[in-house]
Structure formats: structure tokens, C-alpha cells
Amino acid sequence: MSDVQQVWPGSSYPLGATYDGNGTNFALFSEGAEKVELCLFDENGEETCYELIDVDAFVWHAYLPNILPGQRYGYRVHGEYDPANGKRFNPSKLLLDPYAKAVEGQVEWGQAVFSYEFGDPDSFNDEDSAPHMMKGVVVNPFFDWSGDRQPKTPYAETFIYEAHVKGLTQLHPDVPEELRGTYAGIAHPAVIDHLRKLGVTAIELMPVHQFVNDSTLEEKGLSNYWGYNTIAFLAPQNTYSSTGDHGQQVQEFKAMVKALHAAGIEVILDVVYNHTAEGNHMGPTLSMRGIDNEAYYRLEDDDKRYYTDYTGTGNSLNVGNPHTLQLIMDSLRYWVLEMHVDGFRFDLASTLAREFYEVDRLAAFFELVQQDPIVSQVKLIAEPWDVGPGGYQVGNFPPQWTEWNGKYRDTVRDFWRGEPQALAEFASRLTGSADLYEHSGRRPVASINFVTAHDGFTLRDLVSYNEKHNDANGEDNNDGESHNRSSNMGVEGATDDPEVLTRRAQQQRNFIATLMLSQGVPMLLHGDELGRTQGGNNNGYAQDNEITWVDWSSIDHPLIEFTAALARLRKQHPTFRRSRFFDGRPVKMEEGAPIPDVVWLRPDGSLMQPDDWDSGFGRAVGVFLNGQGIRERDRRGQSISDDHFLVLFNAGDEPVDFHLPAFEYAPEWDAYVDTAGERANTEPLSPGETLPLEPKSLIVLREHHLPEPEVDHSVAASLTAQIQVVGTDDLPGQAPKPEL
């Protein structure tokens, strides 16, 4: 590195390394530092450091002309090392810029990256960590976004597909080998075509912020596959780049987003702002710990040596500090403005609401999001819990937010495996969970509905295993959730018993159909439509191998067609994706007396009564959905109406005869979906007729038309399924369901 490099004062804003076409401005926040050095590295790893002289509002800054994209850099921050009082400055440790927009390399684990001597936590280690540290990279901010148009899909029309960049594409035979497991792999036409066939409108990518593989996992031959171990909030993960890690990862990520947008697919990022990869008081010094430990992390009041941990990972970010909040908000704006992403799913979002100790929906973070003209306009999805006291906050986030509805997941699983007393809550979950969201002025779309996600069983494993099988994780099967609300249908794991396989296939169809036809926003885990298995491992966080990668050579083609057909049914019929809750008010029908917008029915065709929700037939129910009762308008102000639907559920182990309701509901019905595969495209059914429901099945009936309008017969043929929907409020003319 040349010693004649000029160093100008530069600017304290923006933070990070910012290339302007002539040189690069560097700015780093540290309130407690006594001295800050910017260290540049050449291709041979030779280091040259420059002291940052200028400081404004605790931001140390300088401008270096002729420093170009691709330049590697880090910081050395001088100050007091007094862990008991929260100070952990150590200039022998090269520190990654929290605002780095690209990162080169990985951490090489060893004594050098720790500030204490192994075996003596109270000691001080001054070994140089630079040869073992990842480096920040100056990036070229320019990209040709011409023609890019963000889809801005309304929530009510959204269908989310949760995916892992590597896991989805690593084994895809139609993706060139050099592109598998990368951003370019996600953008490949074979992958995009599959997403479009399914009707996906948004892909939710598991963490792509630069993360670190834990040393403890590496020692076991494992890795932090999921990526919930962030170290740089503005940098795309470098191992997902097919073109290099000297800034190419940024360009490749942008190209992926542009390709997905061209296909009408939004990009949502799973972001981890609740903690970092530096862990607890025994963790390494990689970035924020050595820059300003007290500002960036929550420390225990009575002994600042220790970190407050609401995340189960060793530390929690200090969202009560304005500079930490600025980092989070700057990161969010960067990904929207510069990377063109369409939304975020916030991991352990309750932690971000802990301005002090309790979860507070009025915390500063939410206020900042609310007033931000950029971040407030994209999709904001909370994982509404953490591991701290009072951390389970489903239904309690501010009105602007949507939430992963964990209660939906649990209730739907319980209902289909035949748990007693599940029917009433099942009714609420299928109709948008008004009990959780209506009180805050939110609508059904506040509920992100899911049956499976990355954390837990895949859909196929949910119907194939009663117990977790996590031995490959090296923790004696003690990790992962033990209460999975699953059912193996009589045999644990793989089997060639045709009867068991038939029941499992039907149950998978039940889950997918229920998900797609529930009010709210459906989210499907990648590979569930393919019949993907993890061999019973319900905690694949450390398995970067065939256990977690999607096996495209062994896929369930009928299930793919079924899933795609259900998605088409949802898209074609606004009855199943209302943006308002059912209100139970009577609606004028084409013929006869007005009928409420939703009606719950007993198997004998009569109205559900209070005691029925817990009765012997409490595993079977029918729901009439009034197509005239949507009470919404389209973008042109025209009233929305739809066909009437009747959805019937039988979660029991025995067949149930369902008597179709009276003529005023509909003169005739067509069987549109039957998960048991017994009927579809059959002769129209008449009021009062008895319709047998097979065990563990659902049927969707649609009002019959004469003459029949154009119908997407591929839907009915592929669906062979039925669905019922249950309401949430007390409806006129029928007894209320129990309070939940």
C-alpha cells in the first residue's frame, strides 16, 4: 500500500464506505473510542493504517481520493479495556465496519480473534487478528435498474414462498452447476418458472445479510446454514455469490431482484437485527464489540461484563441507543432504495420492542418505522416472539405490521390430527384471526398464515414423524422442538405401506388446501409442494447438506399440481382473500331471504349452536361463504362479488355424512375440490342431498351455474379437494361459538 495516499477530512455522513466516482469517504461511529485507525489491505494482505483525525458527533471520518471499488478495509479502535464496566476496546483486533456493503472472506477461528486468553476470561489478548478476519470491501453503487418495476402486490393478493438461497437451488438439475446455491441460481429461469407455476407473488429469503459460521459448529463439521448469525447488516452474504466476493455479490444480488421483479415476484428478506455473531462475554471481537460495546449491546446493569440475552444467542442489540437504531434504519432504507427489495420479515421481532425490558409496541423502533417515508411503505412482517419474559406477542404488534401467526400453525396442526376442543379456534384461524388483529384496527391480511416454516418439520415430515430425529446435529437429539403437533399416520418415518402413504398424501393436501383458502396471507415453505423431507430433522440450522437441500430428483408431481391449482383458485376468487373480516350481517341473495356473509353448519345441515363446538362431532363442520357478502370495492370503485362456496371439513377418523343446506344457499352445487380424491367434476348436487366426507378430508363446493360459465377445469381436476371456512364473530341467526 502506498504511503503517499492523501487523507482529507471527508464527511460524517453517510456512515460506512461510500464511493463517489473519484474516491471513498469512510465514517465510523464510536462514542467511547480514544483513537480510530482506518486500515487498508492490498491484494497481498499488506496493511496500511491511517488515523482518523476528524470527529463530529462521535463519528470518525475521512475521505481518501483514488480509493476505488474492490478496496479491502477494516478498523482498529483504541480505548479502555475494562469488561466489568462494559468497555472492550482492543486495537489488536481488526474490526469489520458495521456499515460494510460487501465482505471478503470468512473468519478463521482461533485465539487471535478473541480479546482474552483461552482459559482465562479476565486476561487480555493482543495477538493481531487481521490475518484471520473478514474484511469490508468498497463497492460500486452504480447499477442499471432501467426497466425495473417493483410489483407492489397488495397483501390480499400475496402468496409468500419461504426459501433458502442455497437450499432451493443447490441440487436443481436445470440450474448450471456454477450457479447453484447462489443469487444467480434463484434468478435462473428454471426456478422462476417454478415459482410462477405455483402462483407465488413473493419469495421470502432466509438471511442474506453477511453472517458468520460459529466456531463450535465448525469444530463439529457443521455450519450455520440458516444464517441467523449476522455480522454486517448492509452486506449480502458473500458465499451466495457465483462471481466473487470483492463486491460482485452486490451486483449479483441486484440482478436477482431485477429478474424476480420482471416475473412479478417480490423479494422479502428475513432480517436479524436482534443480535449479532459476536455472542456473549466469551465471544470473539469481530466488529461492534470492539467499536463501542456499550452503545451496540444490552449489558447487565449490575455487571456490564455480561450481556442481556433475549434471543438465546448470547447477546441482544441495544435498540435503546439512537446510534444502534440508526444502523438498523439505515440498513432497512439501503435494502429498499439501493437493492430494491420489497419487504422484511423481522426475526425475533419482540426483541426490537424492548426499549427497556418489557415488550412495548410504542418503542422507538416502531415510531421510527412509522414515520419513515421509505421503510413504512414496504411489507413489514414480524416474527412476534423472542425468548425473553413476555416475549410471545402474537397479535400485539402495531397496525402497520403483519405477523407470522404461530397460533394459526398450532391450531391447524391440532385440528387435522384430531385434537379435541380444537374446532372453535380452528374457526377463528381460518377466517383471519379477528380475535388477534381486529382490536387494533388491522385486517385479515395482518395474519401471515403458515403450517410449516424453516424452523420445524417440513410438510412431508409433519405427516411422517411423531418424534424429532436430530441426531445429525450432534446434540443427542436434545435440540429442536419436542412438541411438534405431528402425526406419522401409523408408521414412524419412511415406509412403503401403500395405505400409510395414501393417508399421508391426503393429509398434505388437507394442509395445503386449508392454508390456501384461509383468510390472511399464505406462506409456503420451499419444497413442501415437492414432498421434501429432512428425514425427521426439525432443526436443520446446522445442516448445509442433502438433509436440508431440496432434492429435485425426487419430487411429488401431483402435489405440485395440486398446490398450483389451489393457488389459482385463491387468485380467481376474492371470497378466499378478503381484506375485511366477516361481520355476520345478512346479505341479499339472488333468490330468497338474505343470508349472512358466513354461516357455520352442522353435518346435518342446520346452524351450529353453542354446544356444538365441543360436541361429539366437533371434528366436522361446514362453512357457507356468501359471494355477495365481500363488501369491498376494486381499484376502480366497483363492488366485488363472487360465487358462493360451501366448504366442508372432517378431521375425524370416521366418515361423516353431510346434508347440504337449503335451497336459499344455492339451487345446486358443484364439487370443486376433494382432498380424498372421491369426487370432482361430478353431477351437480342438490339441497338436502347427503354428501359423504371421508375421514381426514375436506371438500369445496361451488354454486352451480346454468349455463355454466367458463371454468378453469384444471383447478377442479387438480384440486379434487374441498375446504370449509369458519367465521370469527357471532352471526345473526345462529348461536355464537365459544370464546377463545
Secondary structure, DSSP 8 states (H G I E B T S, - for coil): --TT---B---S-S-EEEE-SSEEEEEEE-SS-SEEEEEEE-TT--EEEEE--EEETTEEEEEEET--TT-EEEEEEE--EEGGGTEE--TTS-B--TT-S-EES----SGGGSSSBTTBTTS------GGGS-EEE--------TT-------GGG--EEEE-HHHHHTT-TTS-GGGTTSHHHHTSHHHHHHHHHHT--EEEES--EEE---HHHHHTT----S---EEEEEEE-GGG-SS-SSSHHHHHHHHHHHHHHHTT-EEEEEE--S--TT-STTS--SSHHHHHHHHHB-B-TT-TTSB--SSSSS--B-TTSHHHHHHHHHHHHHHHHTT---EEEETTGGGGG-SSSS--TT-HHHHHHHH-TTGGGSEEEE----SSTT---TT-S-TT-EEE-HHHHHHHHHHHTT-TT-HHHHHHHHTT-HHHHGGGT--GGGEEE-S--SSS--HHHHTT-SS---GGGSSTT-SS-S------TTSSS----HHHHHHHHHHHHHHHHHHHTSSSEEEEETTGGGT---TT-S-GGG--STTTS--TTS--HHHHHHHHHHHHHHHH-GGGS-SS-----EE--SSSS-EESEEEE-TTSSB--GGGGGSTTTTEEEEEE-TT----B-TTS-B-----EEEEEE-SSS-EEEE---TTT-S-EEEEEETTSS-SS---B-TT-EEEE-SSEEEEEEE--SS-----HHHHHHH--------SS--TTS------
